[in-house]
Amino acid sequence: MYKTVGIGYHPKASDMAAAIEHAANELAAQGHRVVSFSVKGSAKAIVLAEKESDDAHLEEDINHE
C-alpha cells in the first residue's frame, strides 16, 4: 500500500529538507518506508511512501503545511 504526503511551501532548502525529514520520520513511525520524493518549482514537495507490512489499515493524515 502506498501513501503520499504533501509538504507545504518552504522557500529555503534547509527548511524544505527539515520538513521532508520530519515527514519521513513520521511515516516510518507509522510503518511506511519512503520510496521517493519530489520538490516542485513552487517550493512544495510530494513524498511517496510504501507500507512495510501487509497490514493495510487507515492511518492518521500527516499535515505539513
C-alpha positions in Angstrom: 0.0 0.0 0.0 1.3 3.4 -0.9 0.8 6.8 0.7 1.6 10.3 -0.4 2.2 13.3 1.8 2.2 16.9 0.5 4.8 19.3 2.0 3.8 22.9 2.1 5.6 26.0 0.9 9.3 26.2 2.1 11.4 28.5 0.0 14.6 27.8 1.9 16.4 24.5 1.1 17.2 23.8 4.7 13.6 24.3 5.8 12.4 22.0 3.0 14.9 19.4 4.0 13.8 19.5 7.6 10.1 19.2 6.6 10.9 16.2 4.4 12.9 14.6 7.2 10.1 15.2 9.6 7.6 13.6 7.2 9.9 10.7 6.6 10.3 10.1 10.4 6.5 10.3 10.9 5.9 7.9 8.1 8.5 5.5 9.4 6.8 5.6 12.8 3.5 4.5 11.1 5.3 1.6 9.4 6.0 3.2 6.0 9.2 3.4 4.1 9.9 6.5 1.9 10.3 5.4 -1.7 10.8 8.8 -3.4 10.1 12.5 -3.1 9.9 15.3 -5.5 10.5 19.0 -4.8 8.4 21.2 -7.1 9.3 24.6 -8.5 6.6 26.1 -6.3 8.8 25.3 -3.2 6.4 22.5 -2.3 7.2 18.7 -2.2 5.5 15.4 -2.5 6.7 12.4 -0.5 5.8 8.8 -1.7 6.0 6.0 0.9 5.2 2.3 0.9 3.7 0.3 3.7 6.4 -2.0 5.1 4.0 -4.7 6.3 0.9 -6.2 4.8 -1.3 -4.7 7.5 -3.5 -2.3 5.4 -5.4 -0.1 7.7 -6.3 3.6 7.8 -3.6 5.9 9.2 -3.8 9.4 10.6 -3.2 12.1 8.0 0.1 14.0 8.2 -0.2 17.7 7.6 2.9 19.7 6.8 1.5 23.0 5.6 
